[in-house]
Amino acid sequence: MSNSLKIVSWNINSVRLRAPNVEAFVAAEQPDVICLQETKCQDGEFPEKAFREMGLPHLVLNGQKGGHHGVAIASRLPIERIEAPDLCRHGHSRVIAAKVAGVEIHNIYLPAGGDEPNADTNDKFAHKLDFLERLGPGYKKQTTTPRVLVGDLNVAPHENDVWSHKQMLKIISHTPGETERLEDSRSQARFADIGRLAVDDHQKLYSWWSYRAKDWAKSNRGRRLDHIWMNPAALPDTQLDTYRVHLAWRGGWKPSDHAPISVEMKV
């Protein structure tokens, strides 16, 4: 085993449709662990054979009927499923956790929240706020084990995590109600935001670009919805200079609207 662990997070927006994208990415980037969100399949429908063939034979899955939600962790190394906190009041398949090479990895797909940022009239938004409020208490109990939380958290918390802070303040993903809850939960759980430790807060940093844009790269109206967090036990081993948003994979054949993000840590 190498002395570093390369961890990837990617909202794949249907793992069955985009298994070829994952295969090409894995061949190019050689991750040790890849955490997928929005797999959109039941566990029995997950393309396990394809993942074995791409060198990620160790899997933990949390799929759901109806082609909704779903999270998975695939690893080159042996993997042990561990208990994850109860964060979703509707019981959706949005959270999964495992231990790889002595590191806890928690993979989360947080609700998007619909279109109207009003919890009284929009249950999807109310659900999102509830999930955000559960996040901090869910991870508040500290551990000396290195713990990594990754995923599509569907919130862009900092001003330069969106293309226009002023124009996005009333748009779901960047409203004060969401950003404050996310940062409060992160602080409660003592997680460090690896993206913003690696990239100065004055610089724009995105991981998602809408399908609606005719030329997403040219318009570059992105948001940083995908995150990697480390607890105090993991942070000293985190190699901040390895943090990447893999922009090339937002393009190409039938891409997800999210780019994969990654970081390496010593193990």
TIMIDO-903589 format. One line per 2 residues: number of its first residue (from 1); their letters; for each residue x, y, z of N, C-alpha, C. Coordinates in nm, 3 decimals, always signed. Layout:
BEGIN
NUM	A	X,Y,Z,X,Y,Z,X,Y,Z  ...
This chain:
BEGIN
1	MS	+0.084,-0.120,+0.000,+0.000,+0.000,+0.000,+0.087,+0.125,+0.000  +0.049,+0.224,-0.075,+0.124,+0.348,-0.078,+0.107,+0.420,+0.055
3	NS	+0.191,+0.521,+0.080,+0.182,+0.594,+0.205,+0.092,+0.715,+0.195  +0.016,+0.725,+0.087,-0.084,+0.831,+0.075,-0.216,+0.772,+0.028
5	LK	-0.322,+0.839,+0.066,-0.458,+0.797,+0.030,-0.521,+0.911,-0.050  -0.553,+0.884,-0.176,-0.615,+0.985,-0.263,-0.766,+0.963,-0.261
7	IV	-0.837,+1.063,-0.210,-0.981,+1.055,-0.191,-1.050,+1.149,-0.289  -1.149,+1.098,-0.359,-1.226,+1.175,-0.457,-1.371,+1.181,-0.414
9	SW	-1.434,+1.295,-0.436,-1.579,+1.310,-0.420,-1.637,+1.358,-0.552  -1.749,+1.295,-0.593,-1.808,+1.329,-0.724,-1.958,+1.301,-0.722
11	NI	-2.036,+1.405,-0.746,-2.178,+1.384,-0.775,-2.185,+1.341,-0.921  -2.212,+1.213,-0.940,-2.202,+1.154,-1.073,-2.331,+1.165,-1.153
13	NS	-2.444,+1.193,-1.083,-2.572,+1.213,-1.151,-2.608,+1.093,-1.240  -2.612,+0.975,-1.177,-2.643,+0.844,-1.235,-2.516,+0.765,-1.265
15	VR	-2.487,+0.672,-1.175,-2.365,+0.592,-1.189,-2.375,+0.492,-1.303  -2.495,+0.446,-1.333,-2.508,+0.351,-1.445,-2.484,+0.421,-1.578
17	LR	-2.539,+0.540,-1.593,-2.520,+0.616,-1.717,-2.374,+0.658,-1.734  -2.312,+0.696,-1.623,-2.179,+0.758,-1.632,-2.067,+0.668,-1.581
19	AP	-2.091,+0.538,-1.575,-1.981,+0.446,-1.540,-1.862,+0.463,-1.634  -1.883,+0.486,-1.766,-1.767,+0.510,-1.853,-1.687,+0.635,-1.814
21	NV	-1.756,+0.739,-1.767,-1.687,+0.860,-1.722,-1.600,+0.829,-1.601  -1.658,+0.751,-1.507,-1.582,+0.714,-1.387,-1.461,+0.630,-1.426
23	EA	-1.482,+0.536,-1.516,-1.372,+0.449,-1.559,-1.257,+0.530,-1.619  -1.291,+0.626,-1.704,-1.187,+0.709,-1.766,-1.116,+0.795,-1.662
25	FV	-1.194,+0.849,-1.569,-1.135,+0.931,-1.463,-1.041,+0.849,-1.376  -1.085,+0.731,-1.337,-1.004,+0.644,-1.251,-0.874,+0.606,-1.322
27	AA	-0.882,+0.576,-1.450,-0.762,+0.542,-1.526,-0.663,+0.659,-1.530  -0.717,+0.780,-1.539,-0.631,+0.899,-1.549,-0.576,+0.944,-1.415
29	EQ	-0.659,+0.935,-1.310,-0.623,+0.996,-1.182,-0.582,+0.898,-1.073  -0.614,+0.771,-1.091,-0.573,+0.666,-0.997,-0.609,+0.697,-0.851
31	PD	-0.735,+0.724,-0.822,-0.773,+0.745,-0.683,-0.771,+0.614,-0.604  -0.752,+0.626,-0.474,-0.763,+0.510,-0.386,-0.907,+0.489,-0.341
33	VI	-0.978,+0.600,-0.322,-1.117,+0.595,-0.277,-1.196,+0.698,-0.358  -1.312,+0.658,-0.406,-1.400,+0.752,-0.475,-1.538,+0.746,-0.411
35	CL	-1.584,+0.862,-0.367,-1.715,+0.875,-0.303,-1.811,+0.937,-0.404  -1.918,+0.866,-0.432,-2.014,+0.910,-0.533,-2.145,+0.952,-0.467
37	QE	-2.204,+1.058,-0.520,-2.337,+1.099,-0.478,-2.432,+1.096,-0.598  -2.559,+1.087,-0.567,-2.665,+1.081,-0.668,-2.640,+0.965,-0.765
39	TK	-2.620,+0.847,-0.707,-2.597,+0.728,-0.789,-2.723,+0.685,-0.863  -2.839,+0.719,-0.809,-2.968,+0.698,-0.875,-2.996,+0.551,-0.910
41	CQ	-2.964,+0.461,-0.817,-2.996,+0.320,-0.840,-3.004,+0.247,-0.707  -3.075,+0.135,-0.707,-3.076,+0.048,-0.591,-2.943,-0.027,-0.584
43	DG	-2.914,-0.083,-0.467,-2.785,-0.150,-0.449,-2.763,-0.262,-0.550  -2.869,-0.337,-0.579,-2.857,-0.449,-0.673,-2.836,-0.406,-0.817
45	EF	-2.859,-0.278,-0.846,-2.841,-0.225,-0.981,-2.706,-0.155,-1.000  -2.630,-0.143,-0.893,-2.501,-0.074,-0.902,-2.406,-0.154,-0.992
47	PE	-2.333,-0.088,-1.080,-2.245,-0.158,-1.175,-2.116,-0.209,-1.109  -2.132,-0.308,-1.022,-2.018,-0.359,-0.945,-1.908,-0.415,-1.034
49	KA	-1.947,-0.486,-1.140,-1.848,-0.547,-1.229,-1.757,-0.441,-1.291  -1.817,-0.332,-1.334,-1.739,-0.224,-1.395,-1.639,-0.167,-1.295
51	FR	-1.681,-0.156,-1.170,-1.591,-0.100,-1.068,-1.479,-0.198,-1.033  -1.510,-0.326,-1.031,-1.404,-0.425,-1.009,-1.300,-0.416,-1.120
53	EM	-1.349,-0.404,-1.243,-1.258,-0.401,-1.358,-1.174,-0.273,-1.362  -1.225,-0.165,-1.303,-1.145,-0.042,-1.302,-1.054,-0.034,-1.180
55	GL	-1.051,-0.142,-1.100,-0.958,-0.149,-0.988,-1.012,-0.097,-0.857  -1.145,-0.087,-0.846,-1.210,-0.043,-0.723,-1.309,-0.152,-0.678
57	PH	-1.258,-0.265,-0.633,-1.345,-0.380,-0.605,-1.418,-0.375,-0.472  -1.373,-0.288,-0.382,-1.431,-0.284,-0.247,-1.537,-0.173,-0.242
59	LV	-1.661,-0.212,-0.213,-1.774,-0.120,-0.224,-1.859,-0.120,-0.098  -1.910,-0.003,-0.062,-2.022,+0.007,+0.031,-2.126,+0.094,-0.038
61	LN	-2.252,+0.051,-0.033,-2.358,+0.113,-0.112,-2.476,+0.151,-0.025  -2.540,+0.260,-0.061,-2.666,+0.299,+0.002,-2.755,+0.358,-0.107
63	GQ	-2.821,+0.267,-0.180,-2.907,+0.308,-0.290,-3.051,+0.320,-0.249  -3.134,+0.360,-0.344,-3.275,+0.385,-0.315,-3.359,+0.354,-0.438
65	KG	-3.481,+0.308,-0.414,-3.574,+0.282,-0.523,-3.613,+0.412,-0.592  -3.657,+0.397,-0.716,-3.714,+0.511,-0.788,-3.613,+0.599,-0.859
67	GH	-3.487,+0.560,-0.861,-3.388,+0.640,-0.932,-3.357,+0.773,-0.867  -3.368,+0.779,-0.734,-3.341,+0.904,-0.663,-3.224,+0.887,-0.567
69	HG	-3.153,+0.997,-0.544,-3.051,+1.005,-0.439,-2.946,+0.894,-0.456  -2.904,+0.835,-0.347,-2.807,+0.726,-0.350,-2.663,+0.773,-0.334
71	VA	-2.588,+0.701,-0.248,-2.447,+0.731,-0.226,-2.369,+0.600,-0.224  -2.242,+0.608,-0.257,-2.157,+0.489,-0.260,-2.013,+0.529,-0.234
73	IA	-1.936,+0.435,-0.179,-1.792,+0.451,-0.162,-1.725,+0.331,-0.227  -1.634,+0.357,-0.319,-1.559,+0.251,-0.388,-1.411,+0.269,-0.357
75	SR	-1.342,+0.157,-0.333,-1.204,+0.165,-0.286,-1.115,+0.059,-0.351  -0.989,+0.096,-0.372,-0.888,-0.002,-0.412,-0.851,-0.093,-0.294
77	LP	-0.863,-0.037,-0.175,-0.819,-0.104,-0.053,-0.938,-0.165,+0.020  -0.915,-0.262,+0.107,-1.025,-0.319,+0.185,-1.102,-0.211,+0.260
79	IE	-1.232,-0.232,+0.271,-1.321,-0.129,+0.325,-1.415,-0.191,+0.427  -1.442,-0.117,+0.531,-1.533,-0.163,+0.637,-1.644,-0.061,+0.654
81	RI	-1.767,-0.103,+0.637,-1.878,-0.011,+0.657,-1.892,+0.021,+0.805  -1.914,+0.148,+0.837,-1.933,+0.190,+0.975,-2.062,+0.270,+0.985
83	EA	-2.106,+0.289,+1.107,-2.233,+0.359,+1.129,-2.219,+0.507,+1.097  -2.321,+0.561,+1.034,-2.326,+0.704,+1.003,-2.439,+0.767,+1.084
85	PD	-2.429,+0.895,+1.117,-2.536,+0.960,+1.193,-2.665,+0.972,+1.112  -2.776,+0.984,+1.183,-2.907,+0.999,+1.121,-2.929,+1.148,+1.090
87	LC	-2.913,+1.185,+0.966,-2.921,+1.325,+0.928,-3.045,+1.360,+0.847  -3.112,+1.259,+0.791,-3.221,+1.282,+0.696,-3.354,+1.240,+0.756
89	RH	-3.440,+1.336,+0.782,-3.567,+1.306,+0.848,-3.662,+1.226,+0.759  -3.639,+1.227,+0.629,-3.723,+1.151,+0.537,-3.670,+1.012,+0.508
91	GH	-3.556,+0.977,+0.565,-3.501,+0.843,+0.544,-3.445,+0.818,+0.406  -3.410,+0.923,+0.334,-3.350,+0.907,+0.202,-3.210,+0.846,+0.212
93	SR	-3.165,+0.786,+0.104,-3.030,+0.730,+0.097,-2.932,+0.841,+0.061  -2.890,+0.914,+0.163,-2.807,+1.032,+0.142,-2.675,+1.030,+0.220
95	VI	-2.655,+0.931,+0.305,-2.536,+0.927,+0.389,-2.482,+0.785,+0.392  -2.351,+0.771,+0.386,-2.286,+0.642,+0.402,-2.147,+0.667,+0.459
97	AA	-2.097,+0.571,+0.537,-1.966,+0.588,+0.600,-1.890,+0.456,+0.598  -1.759,+0.467,+0.590,-1.674,+0.349,+0.587,-1.537,+0.384,+0.643
99	KV	-1.461,+0.280,+0.674,-1.323,+0.300,+0.719,-1.230,+0.233,+0.618  -1.132,+0.310,+0.573,-1.032,+0.262,+0.477,-0.894,+0.303,+0.529
101	AG	-0.803,+0.208,+0.540,-0.666,+0.236,+0.584,-0.661,+0.316,+0.714  -0.754,+0.285,+0.804,-0.757,+0.352,+0.933,-0.822,+0.488,+0.933
103	VE	-0.880,+0.530,+0.820,-0.943,+0.661,+0.807,-1.094,+0.644,+0.793  -1.170,+0.717,+0.874,-1.316,+0.722,+0.857,-1.348,+0.814,+0.740
105	IH	-1.432,+0.765,+0.649,-1.476,+0.847,+0.536,-1.628,+0.852,+0.536  -1.682,+0.972,+0.546,-1.826,+0.994,+0.549,-1.866,+1.067,+0.421
107	NI	-1.959,+1.009,+0.348,-2.000,+1.058,+0.217,-2.145,+1.104,+0.225  -2.170,+1.230,+0.191,-2.302,+1.291,+0.212,-2.353,+1.357,+0.085
109	YL	-2.481,+1.333,+0.059,-2.552,+1.403,-0.048,-2.665,+1.482,+0.017  -2.641,+1.609,+0.039,-2.736,+1.695,+0.110,-2.846,+1.740,+0.015
111	PA	-2.970,+1.751,+0.063,-3.080,+1.791,-0.025,-3.054,+1.925,-0.094  -3.099,+1.936,-0.218,-3.081,+2.060,-0.294,-3.170,+2.171,-0.241
113	GG	-3.295,+2.137,-0.205,-3.381,+2.235,-0.142,-3.488,+2.298,-0.229  -3.502,+2.251,-0.353,-3.607,+2.308,-0.438,-3.571,+2.447,-0.488
115	DE	-3.674,+2.525,-0.521,-3.651,+2.654,-0.587,-3.680,+2.777,-0.501  -3.766,+2.764,-0.402,-3.809,+2.879,-0.323,-3.747,+2.873,-0.183
117	PN	-3.664,+2.970,-0.146,-3.597,+2.965,-0.016,-3.687,+3.009,+0.100  -3.799,+2.939,+0.114,-3.895,+2.969,+0.220,-3.937,+2.838,+0.285
119	AD	-3.896,+2.816,+0.408,-3.923,+2.690,+0.475,-4.071,+2.672,+0.507  -4.147,+2.781,+0.511,-4.290,+2.771,+0.542,-4.371,+2.722,+0.423
121	TN	-4.327,+2.756,+0.304,-4.404,+2.720,+0.184,-4.337,+2.612,+0.099  -4.211,+2.581,+0.128,-4.135,+2.484,+0.049,-4.079,+2.377,+0.142
123	DK	-4.143,+2.259,+0.142,-4.098,+2.152,+0.231,-3.958,+2.104,+0.197  -3.921,+2.111,+0.069,-3.786,+2.068,+0.030,-3.680,+2.156,+0.096
125	FA	-3.710,+2.286,+0.104,-3.616,+2.377,+0.167,-3.614,+2.356,+0.318  -3.731,+2.333,+0.376,-3.739,+2.303,+0.520,-3.658,+2.178,+0.553
127	HK	-3.670,+2.077,+0.466,-3.594,+1.953,+0.484,-3.444,+1.981,+0.478  -3.403,+2.065,+0.385,-3.261,+2.098,+0.372,-3.209,+2.167,+0.497
129	LD	-3.284,+2.263,+0.548,-3.240,+2.333,+0.669,-3.233,+2.238,+0.788  -3.328,+2.146,+0.797,-3.326,+2.047,+0.905,-3.201,+1.958,+0.894
131	FL	-3.170,+1.916,+0.774,-3.051,+1.833,+0.751,-2.924,+1.909,+0.793  -2.916,+2.035,+0.754,-2.801,+2.118,+0.790,-2.790,+2.133,+0.941
133	ER	-2.904,+2.146,+1.009,-2.902,+2.160,+1.154,-2.862,+2.031,+1.225  -2.888,+1.917,+1.163,-2.849,+1.788,+1.221,-2.702,+1.757,+1.198
135	LG	-2.643,+1.821,+1.098,-2.507,+1.786,+1.057,-2.405,+1.809,+1.168  -2.411,+1.924,+1.232,-2.315,+1.955,+1.338,-2.327,+1.862,+1.457
137	PG	-2.447,+1.850,+1.517,-2.463,+1.756,+1.628,-2.429,+1.613,+1.591  -2.455,+1.575,+1.465,-2.426,+1.439,+1.421,-2.279,+1.403,+1.428
139	YK	-2.193,+1.504,+1.416,-2.049,+1.481,+1.417,-1.979,+1.554,+1.532  -2.057,+1.601,+1.628,-1.998,+1.681,+1.737,-1.908,+1.597,+1.827
141	KQ	-1.945,+1.470,+1.849,-1.862,+1.383,+1.933,-1.729,+1.360,+1.862  -1.621,+1.398,+1.928,-1.489,+1.393,+1.865,-1.428,+1.254,+1.873
143	TT	-1.335,+1.227,+1.784,-1.264,+1.100,+1.780,-1.118,+1.127,+1.750  -1.031,+1.040,+1.800,-0.889,+1.051,+1.767,-0.858,+0.982,+1.634
145	TP	-0.958,+0.916,+1.578,-0.943,+0.854,+1.446,-0.952,+0.962,+1.338  -0.865,+0.961,+1.239,-0.880,+1.055,+1.128,-1.017,+1.039,+1.062
147	RV	-1.087,+1.150,+1.048,-1.223,+1.148,+0.991,-1.231,+1.249,+0.877  -1.280,+1.203,+0.765,-1.297,+1.287,+0.646,-1.444,+1.288,+0.610
149	LV	-1.499,+1.406,+0.589,-1.637,+1.419,+0.542,-1.632,+1.481,+0.404  -1.694,+1.415,+0.308,-1.695,+1.465,+0.171,-1.838,+1.461,+0.117
151	GD	-1.858,+1.532,+0.006,-1.985,+1.515,-0.062,-2.037,+1.640,-0.128  -2.152,+1.623,-0.189,-2.228,+1.733,-0.248,-2.316,+1.787,-0.137
153	LN	-2.272,+1.895,-0.075,-2.346,+1.954,+0.037,-2.445,+2.059,-0.010  -2.446,+2.088,-0.140,-2.546,+2.176,-0.201,-2.554,+2.314,-0.137
155	VA	-2.443,+2.356,-0.077,-2.432,+2.491,-0.023,-2.296,+2.546,-0.063  -2.296,+2.669,-0.112,-2.172,+2.741,-0.145,-2.155,+2.848,-0.037
157	PH	-2.075,+2.823,+0.067,-2.080,+2.906,+0.187,-2.010,+3.041,+0.179  -1.906,+3.055,+0.099,-1.828,+3.179,+0.098,-1.865,+3.267,-0.020
159	EN	-1.832,+3.396,-0.009,-1.866,+3.492,-0.115,-1.809,+3.450,-0.249  -1.688,+3.401,-0.250,-1.623,+3.363,-0.376,-1.644,+3.217,-0.413
161	DV	-1.742,+3.154,-0.346,-1.786,+3.020,-0.385,-1.900,+3.027,-0.486  -1.939,+3.147,-0.524,-2.042,+3.168,-0.626,-1.994,+3.277,-0.722
163	WS	-2.053,+3.278,-0.841,-2.008,+3.374,-0.943,-2.044,+3.517,-0.906  -2.155,+3.538,-0.831,-2.194,+3.672,-0.788,-2.260,+3.662,-0.650
165	HK	-2.187,+3.700,-0.549,-2.241,+3.694,-0.412,-2.370,+3.776,-0.401  -2.370,+3.896,-0.454,-2.486,+3.985,-0.442,-2.609,+3.926,-0.511
167	QM	-2.591,+3.872,-0.632,-2.705,+3.820,-0.707,-2.752,+3.684,-0.657  -2.669,+3.616,-0.578,-2.703,+3.481,-0.532,-2.760,+3.477,-0.391
169	LK	-2.768,+3.590,-0.323,-2.808,+3.589,-0.183,-2.949,+3.537,-0.160  -3.034,+3.547,-0.261,-3.171,+3.497,-0.248,-3.194,+3.371,-0.330
171	II	-3.085,+3.311,-0.376,-3.092,+3.188,-0.456,-3.049,+3.070,-0.369  -3.131,+2.964,-0.372,-3.099,+2.847,-0.291,-2.960,+2.794,-0.325
173	SH	-2.886,+2.768,-0.222,-2.746,+2.722,-0.217,-2.655,+2.830,-0.159  -2.702,+2.956,-0.160,-2.616,+3.065,-0.110,-2.693,+3.162,-0.020
175	TP	-2.813,+3.124,+0.022,-2.887,+3.212,+0.112,-2.822,+3.211,+0.250  -2.835,+3.321,+0.325,-2.775,+3.325,+0.458,-2.822,+3.212,+0.549
177	GE	-2.949,+3.172,+0.536,-3.000,+3.062,+0.619,-2.926,+2.932,+0.597  -2.883,+2.909,+0.474,-2.807,+2.787,+0.442,-2.659,+2.801,+0.479
179	TE	-2.599,+2.910,+0.437,-2.454,+2.925,+0.459,-2.422,+2.932,+0.608  -2.505,+3.002,+0.685,-2.481,+3.012,+0.829,-2.498,+2.877,+0.897
181	RL	-2.598,+2.802,+0.859,-2.618,+2.669,+0.919,-2.504,+2.574,+0.884  -2.459,+2.579,+0.758,-2.349,+2.491,+0.718,-2.222,+2.523,+0.797
183	ED	-2.188,+2.650,+0.805,-2.066,+2.688,+0.875,-2.077,+2.664,+1.025  -2.196,+2.682,+1.080,-2.216,+2.653,+1.222,-2.198,+2.504,+1.250
185	SR	-2.253,+2.420,+1.163,-2.238,+2.276,+1.181,-2.092,+2.233,+1.164  -2.025,+2.290,+1.067,-1.883,+2.257,+1.048,-1.801,+2.295,+1.170
187	SQ	-1.832,+2.412,+1.226,-1.761,+2.459,+1.344,-1.790,+2.370,+1.466  -1.919,+2.335,+1.484,-1.957,+2.247,+1.595,-1.878,+2.116,+1.592
189	AR	-1.863,+2.061,+1.474,-1.797,+1.931,+1.458,-1.645,+1.943,+1.445  -1.594,+2.066,+1.445,-1.450,+2.094,+1.439,-1.387,+2.041,+1.310
191	FA	-1.461,+2.049,+1.203,-1.407,+2.014,+1.072,-1.337,+2.134,+1.009  -1.229,+2.108,+0.937,-1.163,+2.210,+0.856,-1.209,+2.198,+0.712
193	DI	-1.233,+2.312,+0.648,-1.276,+2.318,+0.508,-1.152,+2.314,+0.419  -1.124,+2.198,+0.363,-0.999,+2.178,+0.290,-0.991,+2.265,+0.164
195	GR	-1.104,+2.281,+0.095,-1.103,+2.364,-0.025,-1.054,+2.504,+0.003  -1.100,+2.561,+0.114,-1.063,+2.699,+0.146,-0.933,+2.710,+0.225
197	LA	-0.881,+2.600,+0.275,-0.744,+2.602,+0.326,-0.644,+2.595,+0.212  -0.684,+2.526,+0.105,-0.595,+2.507,-0.009,-0.598,+2.625,-0.106
199	VD	-0.714,+2.689,-0.118,-0.732,+2.798,-0.215,-0.775,+2.923,-0.139  -0.702,+3.030,-0.157,-0.728,+3.154,-0.084,-0.873,+3.199,-0.099
201	DH	-0.929,+3.250,+0.008,-1.070,+3.288,+0.009,-1.101,+3.402,-0.087  -1.001,+3.474,-0.131,-1.024,+3.583,-0.227,-1.036,+3.532,-0.370
203	QK	-1.004,+3.405,-0.392,-1.012,+3.347,-0.526,-1.145,+3.276,-0.547  -1.198,+3.286,-0.667,-1.318,+3.210,-0.702,-1.286,+3.061,-0.702
205	LY	-1.380,+2.982,-0.652,-1.361,+2.837,-0.647,-1.496,+2.771,-0.666  -1.511,+2.695,-0.774,-1.638,+2.630,-0.808,-1.617,+2.480,-0.830
207	SW	-1.728,+2.406,-0.816,-1.726,+2.263,-0.850,-1.849,+2.222,-0.931  -1.943,+2.315,-0.949,-2.068,+2.286,-1.020,-2.098,+2.399,-1.116
209	WS	-2.146,+2.360,-1.236,-2.190,+2.456,-1.338,-2.318,+2.402,-1.400  -2.418,+2.488,-1.413,-2.550,+2.445,-1.458,-2.548,+2.389,-1.599
211	YR	-2.633,+2.288,-1.619,-2.655,+2.235,-1.753,-2.720,+2.339,-1.844  -2.785,+2.438,-1.785,-2.861,+2.536,-1.863,-2.770,+2.629,-1.944
213	AK	-2.647,+2.642,-1.902,-2.554,+2.730,-1.973,-2.515,+2.669,-2.108  -2.524,+2.749,-2.213,-2.485,+2.700,-2.346,-2.336,+2.665,-2.349
215	DW	-2.257,+2.749,-2.284,-2.112,+2.725,-2.275,-2.072,+2.748,-2.130  -2.078,+2.642,-2.050,-2.055,+2.655,-1.906,-1.917,+2.712,-1.874
217	AK	-1.816,+2.672,-1.951,-1.680,+2.716,-1.923,-1.663,+2.865,-1.955  -1.726,+2.911,-2.062,-1.713,+3.050,-2.102,-1.789,+3.142,-2.006
219	SN	-1.913,+3.106,-1.974,-1.992,+3.190,-1.882,-1.938,+3.179,-1.740  -1.893,+3.060,-1.702,-1.828,+3.034,-1.573,-1.910,+3.082,-1.454
221	RG	-2.040,+3.060,-1.461,-2.127,+3.097,-1.348,-2.140,+2.976,-1.255  -2.034,+2.947,-1.186,-2.028,+2.827,-1.104,-2.062,+2.850,-0.958
223	RR	-2.064,+2.739,-0.886,-2.083,+2.740,-0.741,-1.997,+2.628,-0.680  -1.948,+2.650,-0.560,-1.874,+2.545,-0.490,-1.971,+2.470,-0.399
225	LD	-2.029,+2.365,-0.454,-2.128,+2.285,-0.381,-2.066,+2.159,-0.320  -1.950,+2.122,-0.369,-1.886,+1.996,-0.328,-1.770,+2.026,-0.233
227	HI	-1.761,+1.947,-0.128,-1.670,+1.982,-0.019,-1.592,+1.861,+0.032  -1.476,+1.891,+0.088,-1.396,+1.794,+0.163,-1.362,+1.859,+0.297
229	WM	-1.401,+1.794,+0.405,-1.372,+1.842,+0.539,-1.286,+1.740,+0.613  -1.199,+1.787,+0.700,-1.114,+1.699,+0.781,-1.127,+1.736,+0.929
231	NP	-1.129,+1.633,+1.014,-1.130,+1.660,+1.158,-0.988,+1.686,+1.207  -0.971,+1.729,+1.333,-0.837,+1.761,+1.383,-0.738,+1.645,+1.373
233	AA	-0.787,+1.522,+1.382,-0.697,+1.407,+1.373,-0.648,+1.383,+1.230  -0.726,+1.424,+1.132,-0.690,+1.402,+0.991,-0.611,+1.518,+0.932
235	LP	-0.634,+1.638,+0.983,-0.577,+1.758,+0.920,-0.425,+1.757,+0.910  -0.351,+1.713,+1.014,-0.204,+1.715,+1.001,-0.151,+1.627,+0.888
237	DT	-0.227,+1.526,+0.850,-0.184,+1.434,+0.744,-0.236,+1.474,+0.606  -0.312,+1.583,+0.600,-0.370,+1.627,+0.474,-0.268,+1.707,+0.393
239	QL	-0.251,+1.669,+0.269,-0.156,+1.737,+0.180,-0.233,+1.842,+0.099  -0.237,+1.963,+0.154,-0.322,+2.067,+0.096,-0.286,+2.099,-0.049
241	DT	-0.159,+2.084,-0.084,-0.119,+2.117,-0.221,-0.169,+2.016,-0.323  -0.231,+1.907,-0.277,-0.286,+1.808,-0.371,-0.435,+1.831,-0.398
243	YR	-0.495,+1.928,-0.330,-0.639,+1.953,-0.352,-0.663,+1.995,-0.497  -0.763,+1.934,-0.559,-0.795,+1.965,-0.699,-0.946,+1.966,-0.723
245	VH	-0.988,+2.059,-0.809,-1.117,+2.048,-0.876,-1.083,+2.006,-1.019  -1.132,+1.891,-1.060,-1.092,+1.833,-1.189,-1.185,+1.885,-1.299
247	LA	-1.156,+2.006,-1.346,-1.245,+2.078,-1.438,-1.271,+2.003,-1.567  -1.172,+1.932,-1.617,-1.187,+1.865,-1.747,-1.304,+1.768,-1.747
249	WR	-1.338,+1.714,-1.629,-1.441,+1.611,-1.623,-1.581,+1.669,-1.612  -1.591,+1.804,-1.608,-1.722,+1.868,-1.622,-1.761,+1.872,-1.770
251	GG	-1.664,+1.853,-1.858,-1.689,+1.848,-2.002,-1.684,+1.705,-2.052  -1.674,+1.690,-2.182,-1.663,+1.558,-2.241,-1.797,+1.492,-2.265
253	WK	-1.797,+1.358,-2.267,-1.915,+1.280,-2.303,-2.017,+1.278,-2.191  -2.137,+1.330,-2.218,-2.248,+1.329,-2.122,-2.201,+1.354,-1.979
255	PS	-2.143,+1.469,-1.953,-2.085,+1.492,-1.821,-2.190,+1.515,-1.713  -2.152,+1.489,-1.590,-2.228,+1.539,-1.476,-2.215,+1.691,-1.473
257	DH	-2.307,+1.758,-1.404,-2.292,+1.903,-1.388,-2.195,+1.937,-1.275  -2.144,+1.836,-1.206,-2.041,+1.854,-1.104,-1.907,+1.803,-1.155
259	AP	-1.801,+1.872,-1.120,-1.665,+1.821,-1.142,-1.623,+1.742,-1.018  -1.545,+1.637,-1.034,-1.491,+1.569,-0.917,-1.389,+1.658,-0.845
261	IS	-1.379,+1.639,-0.715,-1.277,+1.708,-0.635,-1.196,+1.602,-0.562  -1.072,+1.633,-0.529,-0.989,+1.532,-0.463,-0.884,+1.597,-0.374
263	VE	-0.833,+1.515,-0.283,-0.719,+1.553,-0.200,-0.647,+1.426,-0.158  -0.521,+1.439,-0.121,-0.444,+1.325,-0.073,-0.404,+1.348,+0.072
265	MK	-0.395,+1.237,+0.146,-0.349,+1.245,+0.284,-0.255,+1.130,+0.313  -0.164,+1.153,+0.405,-0.070,+1.049,+0.445,-0.141,+0.949,+0.535
267	V	-0.110,+0.821,+0.517,-0.168,+0.716,+0.602,-0.057,+0.622,+0.648
